[in-house]
Amino acid sequence: MFIKEAVRKLIYHERRSSKSYIQHLRDKGASIGNGCEIFNPETVTIDGTRPWLITIGNNVQITRGVTILTHGYDWYVLKGVYGEVLGSGGG
């Protein structure tokens, strides 16, 4: 069993388990409640560019293939129309 866990850690890093991925997100500044579970964390994408904008409540279950973003496509559209656009979700 130790070898399997070591290989998962080498391949998936912080996404090797639900517990390690949640702790990684918390360490970066995300607010994640108790009793949360991320099923198949290697297939889940949670945007870590602005982790202070992530709030997940208690007892939330996130399943395979989910993507959570802390930004939208709107800034890209505005930049295309008006050129440089200033502003972002600061932290």
N, C-alpha and C positions, 0 to 999 in steps of 0.2 A: 504494500500500500504506500509506503514511503516513496518508492520510485515513481509511482503514478502521480503523486502530489508534486514531486520535484519536476517532473516533465511538464505538468500543467502550469507550474509557476514559470518555467522557462519559456513556454509558448505563449501563455495568456497574461502573464504578469499580474496586474491588479485585478484582472477579470477572471482569475482562476476559480473564484467562488463568489457567491452572493455576498457573503460576509466581508471578503477582502475588497470587493468593488465598492460596497457601501461605505466602508471605512476610508477608502481612497477618496471618494467624493466628499465625505465629511471633512477630511484633512485639507481638501482644497477650498472649503468654505461653504459647501452645500448644506442645507438644513434638511435632514432626513430623520423622520420619527422612528419610534421603536416598533419592533415587530414587522419590519419591512423585509421583503424577499424579492430578489431579482432572479427569475428563472432563466437559465442559459445566459449568464452575463456576457459570454463571449459573442453573443449575437445582438446584444442590446447596446444602443448608442445613446449616451447622455452627454450632451455638449458641455465640455469642461472649460470653455473659453471665458465664461462669466459665471463661475459656480455660485457666487453670492446671490444670483437670481433664481436658483433652484430651491424650491421648498416642496418636500414630499411629506405628507402626513403620516400618522401612525397606521400600522397594519395594512400597508399598501403592497400589493403584489404586481410586479411588472413582468410581463411574459416575453417570450422569444420575439425578436425582431422589432421591438419598440424603439422609436427614436424620439428623444426629448431635446428640443432646441431652446437656447436662450437668446435667439435672434430670429429675425425674419428676413424675407427676401425684399422687403419694402425699401431698405436703405440702398440696396443695389439699384432698384428702379429709380429712386430719387437721384442717385449719383449719375445715372445714365441720362436723365432729363436735365439736371441742373449743374452737372459737373461735381466738384468737390462738395460733400455734405459733411458738416461738422456735427458731432454729437454721437453718443452711444450710451449704453447702460454702464455708467461708471461705477467704480467700487472703491 
